[in-house]
Amino acid sequence: MSMIFYESIYWRCHKIDNTSKLEVALWSIAIPGFGQLLNKKYVKGLLLIGLEFLINMNSNLNTAIVSSFYGNTSAAIDQIDYQWLMFYPCVYMFAIWDAYKDSVTSTAPLSFIPFALAAYFGTIGVIYSKTFILWGVLFGPVWLPILAIFFGIAIGLLIRKAIL
């Protein structure tokens, strides 16, 4: 009876080892660095959380997000510090890629390409977010980079498929 009890405790304590790659990626999407913590990469996770905090605070991203959600794009443009925001897409996509990569035993060939292009296009989205108007809408420093990231993922998947 005691052997079953100890075995049950052992598996409950080691359940974190069974985190799925989807779970790790989703936590990394929520906050860069959380996926690394789930993967027990504590130094890397804390470093990415620190970078997230540093870039977020210095770029005024949260304030701009609130303005964007209220539909006040011009206020979001005025509030954001673009010199700091330029770093965000790369740190964000790297954190997701790294957490995913560390959660699987082997990655598919060239699977980094969609993440790298998403970071690149996200940065381009930041650059043009003050002036780029699509269908009469100025998306601003929050929504345009997000849309650009999805565009970058799609282009990256196509390029990866073409190479393979």
C-alpha positions in Angstrom: 0.0 0.0 0.0 2.7 2.5 0.9 4.5 1.8 -2.4 1.4 2.8 -4.4 1.2 6.0 -2.3 4.8 7.0 -2.9 4.5 6.2 -6.6 1.4 8.4 -6.9 3.3 11.3 -5.2 6.3 10.7 -7.5 4.2 11.0 -10.6 2.3 14.1 -9.3 5.6 15.8 -8.5 7.1 15.0 -11.9 4.0 15.9 -14.0 5.7 19.0 -15.2 8.0 16.8 -17.3 5.0 15.9 -19.4 4.2 19.4 -20.5 3.2 19.4 -24.1 4.8 21.5 -26.8 1.4 23.3 -27.3 1.2 24.1 -23.6 4.7 25.5 -23.6 4.1 27.6 -26.7 0.9 29.0 -25.4 2.5 30.0 -22.1 5.3 31.6 -24.1 2.8 33.5 -26.1 1.1 34.8 -22.9 4.4 36.0 -21.5 7.8 35.5 -23.1 9.9 33.4 -20.7 7.0 31.3 -19.2 7.6 28.5 -21.7 11.2 28.4 -20.7 10.3 28.1 -17.1 8.0 25.2 -17.9 10.9 23.6 -19.8 13.1 24.1 -16.6 15.4 26.6 -18.4 15.2 29.0 -15.5 18.0 31.4 -16.3 16.8 31.8 -19.9 13.2 32.1 -18.8 14.0 34.8 -16.2 16.1 36.6 -18.7 13.3 36.7 -21.3 10.8 37.8 -18.6 13.2 40.6 -17.7 13.6 41.6 -21.3 9.8 41.5 -21.7 9.4 43.7 -18.7 12.2 46.1 -19.8 10.9 46.5 -23.4 7.3 46.7 -22.3 7.8 49.4 -19.7 10.2 51.5 -21.8 8.1 51.3 -24.9 4.8 52.2 -23.0 3.3 49.1 -24.7 0.6 48.4 -22.2 -0.7 52.0 -22.4 -0.7 51.8 -26.2 -2.5 48.5 -26.0 -5.3 50.0 -23.9 -5.6 52.9 -26.3 -5.7 50.6 -29.3 -8.4 48.4 -27.7 -10.5 51.6 -27.2 -10.0 52.4 -30.9 -7.8 55.4 -30.2 -5.0 54.6 -32.6 -3.6 58.2 -32.7 -3.2 58.2 -28.9 -1.4 54.8 -29.1 1.0 56.2 -31.7 1.7 59.2 -29.5 2.2 57.0 -26.4 4.6 54.4 -27.8 8.4 54.7 -27.8 9.3 53.2 -31.2 13.0 52.9 -30.3 12.1 50.3 -27.6 9.2 48.7 -29.4 11.4 47.7 -32.3 12.9 45.0 -30.1 9.6 43.5 -29.1 8.7 41.3 -32.1 12.2 39.6 -32.1 12.2 38.9 -28.4 8.6 37.7 -28.5 9.0 35.3 -31.5 12.4 34.1 -30.2 10.8 33.2 -26.9 8.0 31.2 -28.5 10.4 29.4 -30.9 12.9 28.6 -28.1 10.2 27.3 -25.8 8.8 25.1 -28.5 12.2 23.9 -29.6 13.2 22.9 -26.1 9.9 21.1 -25.5 10.4 18.6 -28.3 13.0 15.9 -28.7 13.8 16.9 -32.3 12.5 19.7 -34.5 11.5 19.5 -38.1 14.1 20.7 -40.6 14.0 24.5 -41.1 11.2 24.9 -38.6 12.7 28.1 -37.4 12.0 29.9 -40.7 8.3 30.9 -39.9 9.4 32.2 -36.5 12.3 34.2 -37.9 10.2 35.7 -40.7 7.4 36.5 -38.2 9.9 38.5 -36.1 11.1 40.3 -39.2 7.7 41.2 -40.5 6.6 42.1 -37.0 9.4 44.6 -36.9 8.5 45.9 -40.3 4.9 46.3 -38.9 6.3 48.4 -36.1 8.3 50.6 -38.5 5.2 51.4 -40.7 2.6 51.4 -38.0 2.5 55.3 -37.9 1.6 55.6 -41.6 0.4 52.3 -43.1 -3.3 52.4 -43.9 -5.1 49.3 -45.2 -8.7 49.5 -46.4 -8.9 53.0 -44.9 -7.8 51.9 -41.4 -4.7 53.0 -39.6 -3.9 49.9 -37.4 -1.2 51.6 -35.3 1.7 50.2 -33.2 -0.3 47.3 -31.7 -2.5 45.8 -34.4 -0.2 46.3 -37.5 2.7 44.3 -36.0 0.4 41.5 -34.9 -1.1 41.3 -38.4 2.5 41.4 -39.8 3.5 38.5 -37.6 0.8 36.3 -39.0 1.8 37.4 -42.5 5.4 36.5 -41.7 4.4 33.1 -40.4 2.5 32.4 -43.6 5.4 33.5 -45.8 7.8 31.5 -43.7 5.7 28.3 -44.0 5.6 28.8 -47.8 9.3 29.3 -48.0 10.0 26.3 -45.8 7.8 24.2 -47.9 9.4 25.4 -51.1 12.9 24.6 -49.8 12.0 21.2 -48.5 
